[in-house]
Amino acid sequence: MNHPTRPAKADQLASFYLSAKERVIEAGFADEVDWQADIVREDWDEPTFLRESAWVVLSSGFRESAVRRRFPLVSASFLDWVAATSIMSQRAACRSNALQAFGNERKIDAILRIVQRVAADGIEAIRQGIRNGGTAFLQQLPFIGPVTACHLAKNLGMPIVKPDRHLSRLAQRNGYESAEHMCQTIAAIVGDSVPVIDIVIWRYATITDNYDGEFGDYRQHQCVNRPSLSRR
């Protein structure tokens, strides 16, 4: 009979997180961690919403590094997200240029439909929809599903975890019912927000081949000197 994995002890989990955070910072991703920490819920404007929506649409099913290389050209194609109405007034040119930068018609057209929605409804209506409906509202947008809705919500400053394959795998392997539960457990000890914990663990997984195996090793050979709780 298979027995469920017992959850990793909270202090061991927190120590692993802090070790992972140190590695992420040393690898040159401190700005990424700081960016996530500085986002304030609803402290975003129309260009930010358009840009983050486009990023999430393009990132679905693609490697982050590949999207990051092409995203500046996509942004330039969409007038650097200055305003939805401006993009819609030059829709054909924006679409043509964007397809040269990122040759996926379905995704580029999905971005245009999001732009059209913002142009038609206004950014305040979008804010209100998110305020009232959260990720369920975001799933009304094209190419935004349950996981990508969490991704977009997190990038807009909501205190939420994106349950991607890396976080879900680590949570399951260590006995937690969800990625959110795992991140909340860490947050209660170290004081970082769950979106920051999310991005640290996700980035750590992208730069570490055997990230889940390393956590198992860390539980057995826990370092005496833990990283500083305050460093970001």
JOSULCOR-V972915 format. One record per residue. SS is DSSP state (h for helix, s for strand, l for the rest). PSI is psi in whole degrees, -180 to 180 (NA if undefined). NEAR is the number of other C-alpha atoms within 8 Angstrom. Layout:
BEGIN
ss->[SS | SS]
psi->[PSI | PSI]
near->[NEAR | NEAR]
END
This chain:
BEGIN
ss->[l | l | l | l | l | l | l | l | l | h | h | h | h | h | h | h | h | h | h | h | h | h | h | h | h | h | h | h | h | h | h | h | h | h | h | h | h | h | l | l | l | l | l | l | l | h | h | h | h | h | h | h | h | h | h | h | h | h | h | l | l | l | l | h | h | h | h | h | h | h | h | h | h | h | h | h | h | l | h | h | h | l | l | h | h | h | h | h | h | l | h | h | h | h | h | h | h | h | h | h | h | l | l | l | h | h | h | h | h | h | h | h | h | h | h | h | h | h | h | h | h | l | h | h | h | h | h | h | h | h | h | h | h | h | h | h | h | h | l | l | l | l | l | l | l | h | h | h | h | h | h | h | h | h | h | l | l | l | l | l | l | l | l | l | h | h | h | h | h | h | h | h | h | l | l | l | l | l | h | h | h | h | h | h | h | h | h | h | h | h | l | l | l | h | h | h | h | h | h | h | h | h | h | h | h | h | h | l | l | l | h | h | h | h | h | h | h | h | h | h | l | l | l | l | l | l | l | l | l | l | l | l]
psi->[134 | 132 | 145 | 147 | 133 | 138 | 141 | 145 | 142 | -40 | -35 | -42 | -44 | -39 | -41 | -44 | -46 | -37 | -43 | -39 | -42 | -44 | -40 | -44 | -45 | -27 | -3 | 17 | 25 | -39 | -36 | -42 | -44 | -39 | -47 | -38 | -30 | -13 | 131 | 134 | 128 | 5 | 56 | 152 | -176 | -47 | -38 | -44 | -44 | -45 | -47 | -35 | -45 | -42 | -45 | -41 | -47 | -32 | -22 | 114 | 2 | 153 | 137 | -39 | -36 | -42 | -41 | -37 | -38 | -17 | -38 | -38 | -37 | -44 | -44 | -37 | -32 | 32 | 31 | 31 | 28 | -41 | 145 | -40 | -36 | -42 | -44 | -31 | -19 | 37 | -47 | -45 | -41 | -44 | -46 | -46 | -40 | -37 | -27 | -31 | -34 | 99 | 55 | 101 | -42 | -42 | -42 | -41 | -33 | -42 | -43 | -36 | -33 | -44 | -44 | -41 | -44 | -41 | -39 | -43 | -30 | 149 | -29 | -35 | -36 | -45 | -47 | -39 | -42 | -41 | -40 | -36 | -12 | -136 | -25 | -39 | -43 | -30 | -10 | -16 | 149 | 140 | 13 | 113 | -168 | -44 | -45 | -27 | -40 | -39 | -49 | -43 | -43 | -41 | -12 | 6 | 5 | 144 | 76 | 157 | 138 | 114 | 64 | 180 | -32 | -52 | -40 | -39 | -44 | -40 | -47 | -43 | -27 | 18 | 14 | 143 | -20 | 164 | -37 | -43 | -43 | -47 | -37 | -37 | -44 | -44 | -37 | -22 | -47 | -20 | -8 | 153 | 158 | -34 | -35 | -44 | -41 | -53 | -33 | -49 | -40 | -47 | -40 | -42 | -34 | -20 | 4 | 117 | -45 | 55 | -40 | -35 | -37 | -36 | -38 | -42 | -37 | -35 | -34 | -31 | 59 | 134 | 147 | -45 | 107 | 152 | 156 | 138 | -24 | -14 | 139 | NA]
near->[2 | 3 | 4 | 5 | 7 | 6 | 7 | 9 | 6 | 9 | 7 | 10 | 10 | 12 | 10 | 11 | 12 | 12 | 10 | 11 | 12 | 9 | 9 | 13 | 10 | 8 | 6 | 7 | 9 | 10 | 7 | 7 | 12 | 9 | 8 | 12 | 9 | 6 | 10 | 9 | 8 | 7 | 7 | 9 | 7 | 11 | 11 | 9 | 10 | 12 | 11 | 11 | 11 | 9 | 10 | 11 | 13 | 10 | 10 | 7 | 5 | 8 | 7 | 7 | 6 | 8 | 12 | 8 | 7 | 10 | 10 | 8 | 9 | 12 | 11 | 8 | 12 | 11 | 10 | 9 | 13 | 9 | 8 | 14 | 9 | 9 | 14 | 11 | 6 | 8 | 9 | 6 | 8 | 12 | 13 | 8 | 10 | 14 | 11 | 7 | 10 | 9 | 7 | 7 | 7 | 6 | 10 | 12 | 9 | 11 | 12 | 11 | 9 | 12 | 13 | 11 | 9 | 11 | 11 | 6 | 9 | 9 | 10 | 7 | 8 | 10 | 9 | 8 | 10 | 11 | 7 | 7 | 9 | 10 | 11 | 9 | 11 | 13 | 11 | 7 | 8 | 9 | 7 | 12 | 7 | 9 | 10 | 12 | 13 | 13 | 11 | 12 | 13 | 13 | 10 | 13 | 13 | 10 | 8 | 10 | 13 | 13 | 12 | 7 | 6 | 9 | 13 | 11 | 9 | 10 | 13 | 11 | 9 | 10 | 11 | 12 | 8 | 10 | 15 | 11 | 9 | 11 | 12 | 9 | 10 | 14 | 12 | 7 | 9 | 8 | 8 | 7 | 9 | 13 | 14 | 11 | 13 | 12 | 10 | 13 | 12 | 10 | 9 | 13 | 11 | 7 | 6 | 7 | 6 | 7 | 9 | 9 | 7 | 8 | 9 | 8 | 8 | 10 | 9 | 6 | 6 | 7 | 6 | 4 | 4 | 8 | 8 | 6 | 7 | 4 | 4 | 7]
END
